[in-house]
């Protein structure tokens, strides 16, 4: 009852549901455009493309958690887990119906997808430090890792479709803007919590 009342007072079940749907669609959508972009560069990059491939391989649950957690700050972990499940269902359906061949549906559908989605939700959780101080420390240590993971997973897209050097600039700068905004928002929430 308390949890339900809190959700109603902080955005409602509708906002949570929207976050789950958007987060669940974000991972497969990124896979749909990012993996072909990486394949375009695979011969040119050869061994240099391995970090990008690894980053993409684990990015569906991470992007689901980042997106759903950011859109549902009142329940970021619930939203992240449900979004990860939706992402797994989307990707599995795409593979079964031969819409496209998602490289990530196996990871998204395995138990490994849940901790990845929860970690991503931690990154965008404005109340992490208020929940437990240890979560605040983990959050502070996770910004750079989440940023680099995002860059390596998504950089082939702007490199493929935008002229040089704009593709590289946007590929590095856009995630930086997002995570700097998240870090400032979390710091602000942490400060407000300390004064209440």
C-alpha positions as semicolon CSV with decimal commas, in nm:
position;residue;x (nm);y (nm);z (nm)
1;X;0,000;0,000;0,000
2;X;0,279;0,242;0,090
3;X;0,468;0,162;-0,229
4;X;0,157;0,211;-0,438
5;X;0,081;0,543;-0,269
6;X;0,438;0,659;-0,326
7;X;0,421;0,573;-0,696
8;X;0,092;0,762;-0,730
9;X;0,239;1,067;-0,557
10;X;0,560;1,071;-0,761
11;X;0,445;1,019;-1,115
12;X;0,199;0,733;-1,117
13;X;0,184;0,387;-1,263
14;X;0,146;0,541;-1,607
15;X;0,491;0,696;-1,589
16;X;0,640;0,370;-1,468
17;X;0,472;0,179;-1,750
18;X;0,593;0,432;-2,008
19;X;0,948;0,405;-1,874
20;X;0,936;0,026;-1,898
21;X;0,808;0,033;-2,257
22;X;1,056;0,295;-2,375
23;X;1,345;0,134;-2,192
24;X;1,252;-0,209;-2,320
25;X;1,241;-0,084;-2,679
26;X;1,562;0,120;-2,656
27;X;1,802;-0,174;-2,636
28;X;1,672;-0,372;-2,934
29;X;1,636;-0,048;-3,134
30;X;2,000;0,038;-3,068
31;X;2,102;-0,314;-3,161
32;X;1,910;-0,280;-3,486
33;X;2,122;0,020;-3,593
34;X;2,448;-0,024;-3,400
35;X;2,538;-0,379;-3,497
36;X;2,511;-0,324;-3,874
37;X;2,716;-0,006;-3,832
38;X;2,986;-0,203;-3,652
39;X;2,982;-0,470;-3,923
40;X;3,042;-0,195;-4,178
41;X;3,374;-0,115;-4,009
42;X;3,471;-0,470;-3,910
43;X;3,711;-0,533;-4,197
44;X;3,873;-0,194;-4,167
45;X;3,912;-0,207;-3,789
46;X;3,994;-0,580;-3,762
47;X;4,117;-0,644;-3,406
48;X;4,047;-0,283;-3,314
49;X;3,676;-0,355;-3,341
50;X;3,677;-0,614;-3,061
51;X;3,614;-0,362;-2,776
52;X;3,318;-0,222;-2,969
53;X;3,179;-0,571;-3,026
54;X;3,211;-0,662;-2,657
55;X;3,049;-0,333;-2,553
56;X;2,756;-0,390;-2,787
57;X;2,717;-0,749;-2,673
58;X;2,629;-0,640;-2,319
59;X;2,457;-0,310;-2,394
60;X;2,090;-0,408;-2,436
61;X;2,022;-0,457;-2,061
62;X;2,240;-0,155;-1,978
63;X;2,052;0,075;-2,213
64;X;1,720;-0,064;-2,089
65;X;1,821;0,012;-1,730
66;X;1,960;0,357;-1,809
67;X;1,652;0,460;-2,004
68;X;1,385;0,316;-1,775
69;X;1,565;0,424;-1,458
70;X;1,609;0,777;-1,588
71;X;1,244;0,806;-1,690
72;X;1,112;0,656;-1,365
73;X;1,331;0,803;-1,088
74;X;1,069;0,712;-0,827
75;X;1,115;0,339;-0,900
76;X;1,433;0,307;-1,109
77;X;1,518;-0,052;-1,016
78;X;1,170;-0,191;-1,073
79;X;1,154;-0,007;-1,404
80;X;1,498;-0,134;-1,507
81;X;1,422;-0,499;-1,439
82;X;1,087;-0,484;-1,616
83;X;1,241;-0,296;-1,910
84;X;1,513;-0,557;-1,937
85;X;1,245;-0,827;-1,953
86;X;1,063;-0,632;-2,225
87;X;1,391;-0,591;-2,417
88;X;1,450;-0,965;-2,397
89;X;1,097;-1,033;-2,522
90;X;1,135;-0,786;-2,810
91;X;1,467;-0,935;-2,919
92;X;1,349;-1,294;-2,883
93;X;1,039;-1,218;-3,089
94;X;1,249;-1,043;-3,353
95;X;1,472;-1,347;-3,382
96;X;1,186;-1,599;-3,381
97;X;0,984;-1,407;-3,641
98;X;1,294;-1,328;-3,846
99;X;1,239;-0,951;-3,832
100;X;1,612;-0,911;-3,785
101;X;1,892;-1,108;-3,623
102;X;1,958;-0,937;-3,290
103;X;2,302;-1,021;-3,155
104;X;2,201;-0,937;-2,798
105;X;1,877;-1,117;-2,724
106;X;2,058;-1,406;-2,555
107;X;2,236;-1,175;-2,311
108;X;1,921;-0,972;-2,251
109;X;1,726;-1,288;-2,179
110;X;1,981;-1,452;-1,951
111;X;2,004;-1,384;-1,576
112;X;2,312;-1,171;-1,651
113;X;2,080;-0,911;-1,800
114;X;1,918;-0,840;-1,463
115;X;2,232;-0,724;-1,273
116;X;2,340;-0,523;-1,577
117;X;2,003;-0,345;-1,585
118;X;2,014;-0,288;-1,209
119;X;2,365;-0,144;-1,231
120;X;2,252;0,093;-1,505
121;X;1,955;0,200;-1,289
122;X;2,197;0,270;-1,005
123;X;2,387;0,511;-1,230
124;X;2,076;0,722;-1,291
125;X;1,915;0,682;-0,947
126;X;1,900;1,028;-0,782
127;X;1,830;0,869;-0,444
128;X;2,108;0,609;-0,446
129;X;2,310;0,770;-0,166
130;X;1,996;0,832;0,040
131;X;1,900;0,466;0,015
132;X;2,243;0,347;0,130
133;X;2,577;0,533;0,147
134;X;2,749;0,240;-0,023
135;X;2,522;0,285;-0,324
136;X;2,634;0,646;-0,347
137;X;2,997;0,536;-0,362
138;X;2,918;0,273;-0,625
139;X;2,729;0,533;-0,824
140;X;3,023;0,776;-0,820
141;X;3,255;0,503;-0,943
142;X;3,015;0,396;-1,217
143;X;2,978;0,718;-1,416
144;X;3,299;0,680;-1,615
145;X;3,246;0,309;-1,677
146;X;2,889;0,366;-1,795
147;X;3,007;0,652;-2,018
148;X;3,282;0,445;-2,181
149;X;3,048;0,149;-2,225
150;X;2,795;0,372;-2,397
151;X;3,057;0,530;-2,622
152;X;3,202;0,198;-2,736
153;X;2,857;0,046;-2,790
154;X;2,715;0,338;-2,989
155;X;3,012;0,511;-3,156
156;X;2,990;0,307;-3,480
157;X;2,648;0,461;-3,549
158;X;2,754;0,828;-3,587
159;X;3,080;0,718;-3,751
160;X;2,878;0,528;-4,010
161;X;2,614;0,788;-4,086
162;X;2,774;1,127;-4,018
163;X;3,067;1,287;-4,198
164;X;3,405;1,304;-4,030
165;X;3,491;1,456;-3,786
166;X;3,132;1,522;-3,674
167;X;3,052;1,154;-3,625
168;X;3,337;1,104;-3,383
169;X;3,264;1,431;-3,203
170;X;2,897;1,348;-3,152
171;X;2,976;0,989;-3,059
172;X;3,196;1,103;-2,771
173;X;3,016;1,426;-2,676
174;X;2,652;1,316;-2,667
175;X;2,703;1,046;-2,400
176;X;2,922;1,289;-2,205
177;X;2,643;1,548;-2,199
178;X;2,395;1,286;-2,079
179;X;2,612;1,147;-1,799
180;X;2,723;1,492;-1,684
181;X;2,357;1,588;-1,658
182;X;2,284;1,268;-1,464
183;X;2,578;1,326;-1,229
184;X;2,470;1,686;-1,160
185;X;2,110;1,578;-1,102
186;X;2,220;1,307;-0,862
187;X;2,453;1,544;-0,677
188;X;2,174;1,798;-0,644
189;X;1,936;1,534;-0,509
190;X;2,205;1,416;-0,269
191;X;2,253;1,769;-0,141
192;X;1,881;1,822;-0,092
193;X;1,855;1,494;0,097
194;X;2,141;1,595;0,327
195;X;1,956;1,914;0,428
196;X;1,623;1,750;0,505
